Amino acid sequence: MSRKKEIKIKPFWYSDIWLWPKLITIITTLDKNGVVNAGPYSHIMQYDVMTKNPRMLIGFRQDSHTFVNIEETGEFVVNCPSASHLDDMMETAKFYPEGINELEFTKFTQIPSKKVSPPSLEECPQIAECTVDEIIKLEKSTGIVIGKIEAIVVDKELVSMGREQRIKAMDLPIGMGDEARQTYYHTTAETLIKHDLGQPKTAMQGADAKTSMDWDNDATEMLMGVPPPLRKMVIENTEEFAVEKNENKVSGELFKELAKSVGMDPEVMERFRSGG
């Protein structure tokens, strides 16, 4: 007999029923009078991962001060605090009146942002400065902001770190939901479990990467550096690009031209070439 049971989808299902681990952020904005506002938000994810137009998606209550400010000014900053600042983050979650800067009741230090007007937070190791690309208002529901990332700013020592080092150094808290909108639960990555992906037996290897056009050696070498699951898509996109250019052969130069057009910089292309 199955241990599973269907339960009713009711208000606050996304918190009361579904356990949804989320990144904790503090979003800073300015109101129409230039007063700073700060609030914690976790409905956030990448939207466009290409470097040509990097964007993220964030959900808000439509009546929240943050959402209203973003609508009026078109700018915001996403600050990621470490677990040591959870108490300060929770202070910004309190329902202060409009026109009150919540940061004044915390230990956070406001610093000028590099590309937008709202301030950034010095204590946050990872920051994204954004402008509005699109706003979507769901009827009687969430307000969705698609933000264009104008700048990514991190603590200097993080730049040269590998992912494992950065995870440990940043110590970002993970939101685990709330109980009746009063008690909030968080955890951290104290135990870091790593898995090496490896290749499935059916993975597309070099000999299995089927092309319908001729590829020169340079283009083929870069193609072999593309992860196997992505090669079919890369082949199709590249050959379509070649046809648009009236080329009957895929060259290394054409491959790089396509990569540049979608925002892939020389460093990423070198990773493809070397397989690194």
Sequence and secondary structure as in RCSB ss.txt:
>XXXX:A:sequence
MSRKKEIKIKPFWYSDIWLWPKLITIITTLDKNGVVNAGPYSHIMQYDVMTKNPRMLIGFRQDSHTFVNIEETGE
FVVNCPSASHLDDMMETAKFYPEGINELEFTKFTQIPSKKVSPPSLEECPQIAECTVDEIIKLEKSTGIVIGKIE
AIVVDKELVSMGREQRIKAMDLPIGMGDEARQTYYHTTAETLIKHDLGQPKTAMQGADAKTSMDWDNDATEMLMG
VPPPLRKMVIENTEEFAVEKNENKVSGELFKELAKSVGMDPEVMERFRSGG
>XXXX:A:secstr
          TTHHHHTS   EE EEEEEE TTS EEEEEE  EEEEE STTS EEEEEEETTSHHHHHHHHH E
EEEEE  GGGHHHHHHHHS   TT  GGGGSS  EE  SSSSS EETT SEEEEEEEEEEEE TTSEEEEEEEEE
EEEE GGGTT  HHHHHHHH   EEEEEETTTEEEEE  SS         TT   GGG   SSEE HHHHHHHHT
S HHHHHHHHHHHHHHHHHTT SEE HHHHHHHHHHTT  HHHHHHHHHT 
